[in-house]
Structures are given as structure tokens and as C-alpha cells.
Amino acid sequence: GYRWELRTLPHQAVLLPDGARLIARQGAGPREEVRTQQLRFVAQAPGRALVVLEYVQPGQPVPSDPASFTFIAEVPPKCRARR
């Protein structure tokens, strides 16, 4: 039961979170764990947004030093959000 969750929202003028989904490994039995989590973001405008994720167990207190992953998402100038 661990999942990646946003630690804080990225700069929303540049990037918006748009949900997540869990994908079971092909051929996995009903009791086997999910192997892949997809996080979706939608570009809003050109720029950069810091994304910080933490690997936590939903519904449990966040550990004082959780595993984390940080990256900068760059939206190029020609990218525009769909309206």
C-alpha cells in the first residue's frame, strides 16, 4: 500500500495535477500488489514548475523522512492548455 503523493502543489499557472491511476502488472494474481502508478499533469502556460513527490502509505502518518522524488517540469513556449 504505498503511493506517490504530491508534497505541495506545483506552480499552478504552469502545471496542474490531473489525477493518478494504478496499473496492475500483466498476469498478476488478484492478491498481488499494483506495480505502476501514473501521475498526470496538464500544462497551463510556458514556464517551469517544481514537482516534489513523497512515497507514503495513504491514511497513515507521514514519516519524518519519507522517500521523495523531486524534478522540474518544463512547459515549452508552444504548449498551451486545452480549453
N, C-alpha and C positions, 0 to 999 in steps of 0.2 A: 503494500500500500503506500509507497512514496510517490510523490509527483513534483514536477517543477511548477513553481508559482512565482508570479511577479513580486519582487520585493517592494518596488514602488512603480508607479506608472511612468512610462517614458514621456518625453516632451510631446504632449497631445496635439500640438499644432503640426507636428511632423509625422507621428506614428500613433495609431490607435490599436489596442488589443482587440481581437475579433474572435475570441473563443479558443477552445482547445478540444482535442479528441484523443481518445486512447485507442490504439490499434493492437489487436492480439496477433501474436506470431502465427503464421500459417501452419496448420496442422496441430496447433496447441489444443490440449485437452481442456475440458470445462474448469478444472481446478488449477490450471497453470496460470501464472501471472501474465499480465499485459507487458509487452516488451518495448513498445514505442509510444511516445506521447508527442503529438503535433500541437504546437502553439501557432496561432495565426495572428498576423498583424496587417493593418491596412494603411498604406501610405496616404498622408493628407496633403503634404506640401514638401518641396525640396528642403533638405537640411539633414542634420544628424540628431539621433536620439540615443541616449544611453539606456540599455536594457540590462537589468540585474535580476537574475532568477535565483531562487533558493530551492533546494531539494528537501522537501518536508513531507511529513505524514499528515494528511488532512484531518482536522479535528483534534490534533494533538498540539501541545505547546511547542513553539518553535525553539529548537535548541539554541544555546548561546552562541554557538559557532557552526551554523549549518553549512553543508556543502553548497557552493554557489557557482554561478557561471555568469560572466559579465561580457558584454560586447557592445559595440557602437553600430547601430543600423544607419546606413546612409541612403537617403532617398535622392536619386539624381534629379537634376533640373527638369527633365522632360516628363517626369512621372506626376500624374495628377490622380486624385481620388475620383472614383466613380460616383456619380450623383444620381 
